[in-house]
Amino acid sequence: MAEAQLQQFLEKVRQLNAFVALSEQQPELREALRQCSQHHEVVGLAARHGFEIGRRWGDAPATAASTQTQAATSPDDQLNLLSSPCPAAGQERTDPLASGNGWRLERIHSCLASSPEGFWYDQAELEWVLVLRGSARLQFADEAQVRDLCVGDSLLITPHRRHRVVATDPDPGTLWLALFCSAGD
């Protein structure tokens, strides 16, 4: 681990320890922490109290200014898949990355997004998705349990397998890489 990464790791540990100490002093904060059921809720609660504990120990906090600066300075043929301003809460943005005969590659950025009640995707294409950042909950019509996906998880969705998005993370959102292929390919 490089010295800068070590210092970043130690700072996150210091902030986490300070957040824990504060929660021990403030019963209402401890109760709010106890009520958290997902990791992003803990991260958000800590942020509201001035602590940047981040999603993973090695992650630097992302700011809208840093992602906009990076996007503005990148050549047209260079794209950082992780740099993208978060869409509005409840929204999703799809960015086409590449395509060919019978296939397309997209980056999808979701923020507190979910499929409308009763809506199911039922597509003719094969879809492979990879979670690049954040987490998501997906439901398949043929499965009783909702699937939880986090960074690095991928999933192959066969044509006409009905599915829906139950939930995605709040800002900075959930970032997906999605490859769609025609069923005949």
N, C-alpha and C positions, 0 to 999 in steps of 0.2 A: 504494500500500500504506500503510495507516495505521501510525502509530508502534508501536502494540501488536503488530500483525502482523509488522512488521519485527523487533521485539525477539524475538518468538516464533521467527521464522525464524532469526535469528542464534543464539539459544540452541540450536536443533536442530543447526545447523552446528557449534557449539562441542562439543556432546555427541558428535556423529558423529566429529569430529576426535579427541576424547579417546578414544573407543572404538577408532579406528584405531590411535592411538599405543599404547594398551594391548595391542592384538593384535600389534603389532610387538615388544613387550617380552616377551610370553608366547607361546612357540611352541604350547602346547596350545590357547590361545584362537584363535590364527591357524588352526590345523588345524580346530578346531570351526567357525570361520567359513567355511573352505574347503569343509566338508562340507554347508553349508546349500544347499538346492536351490530354496527358495522364499523370497520376501521376508519373510513372517511369521516364518520361522525365524530370520532375521537380527535382526528386531525383538525376538523373544523372547530370543535369545542376548544381545543388548545389554542388555535389561531385567534379565536374571539377573546382569549385571555392574554394575548401577546406572545405566545410561544409558537415557534415554527419547528414542529417535530418532523414534518415531512412524511411522505408515504413510505419511503425506504431510507435506511440510514445513509446511503450514498447519494441520494437525490438532492440537488440544489433546489431551493425554492424557485419556481417559475413565476415570472411576472409578465404581464401583458406587454410592458415596454421592451423587455428582453426578447420576446418572441417576435414582436414587430420589427425591432432593429435587425435581428438575424434574417428575417424574411426579406427585408429591404436590401440587405447587402449580399444575398446569395444570387449567383448567376441563374438564368432561366433554366438551365439543365441540371442544377443542383438543388435538391429539396431535402430538408431535414424533416423526416417523417414525424418527429416529436415536437416540432415547433409549429404551433398553430394557435391563433387566438381562440379561446373557448367560445362556442356559440352560446346564445342566450339560454337560460334555464328552460328545459322542456323541449329544446330544439336539437337538431342533428344537421351536420353539414357533410356533404359528400364531395370529395375532390378526386376526379379521374387522374390516375397516374400514368397508365399505359394501356394499350389495347391492341388487339390483333384479330385475325379471322376466328371468330367464335369464342373470344375471351376478352376480359377487361379486368384491370387491377385498380382498386379504389382505396383511398384513405377515408375513413368515416370518423367524424369527431362528434360524439354525443355528450350532452350535458343534462343530467336529470331527465333523460328521455325515456319514454316507454311507448309501446304500441297502444293505440286506442283500445279501450275496453271492447272485447269481442272480436278484434281484428287479428287475423293470422296471415303471415306471409305464406304464399303458396306459389312458388316460382318454378318455372320450367328449367332453370339453370342449376348446375351444380355450384355450390358456394363453399369456399374454404375461408374461414375467418381466423385472425390471430389478434389477441389483445396486446397492443403495444404499451398502453398506459392505462391505469385505472382498473376498474372491475365492472362486471355486468352480470345480470341475471337473465337467463333465457329459459323459455318454456317451450316444450314440444307437445303437440296435441296427443302424441302417442305415448307420453311418459307422465307419470303421476308427480314426480319430483321436479322442481325447478332446478336448473343447472347454474351453479355459481362459477364464473370465469374470472381469472385475474391475470396479471401480466405474464405473458409467455404461453398462456393456454390457447390452444387452437382447436378448431372444430370443423368437421366436414359435414355439410348439410346436403343431403341428396335431393335431386329434383322432386318437387311436390311434397316434400316433408314439411308439414305445416308447423310453423314456429312463430314465436312472438318475443319481443324484448319486454321484460318485466321491469327492469330498472338499470340505469347507468349512473355513474358517479357525478357529483356536483363539480363545479369549477375546481381543478383544471379539466375535468371531464374524463370520458373514456375515449381512447383512441384505438381504432381498429384498422387492420389491413385486411381487405376483402378481395378475393380472387373469384371471379364468376366465369364459368365455362359452359358452353352449350352442351346439352345432354348428349348429343351425338359424338362429341370430341373425346 
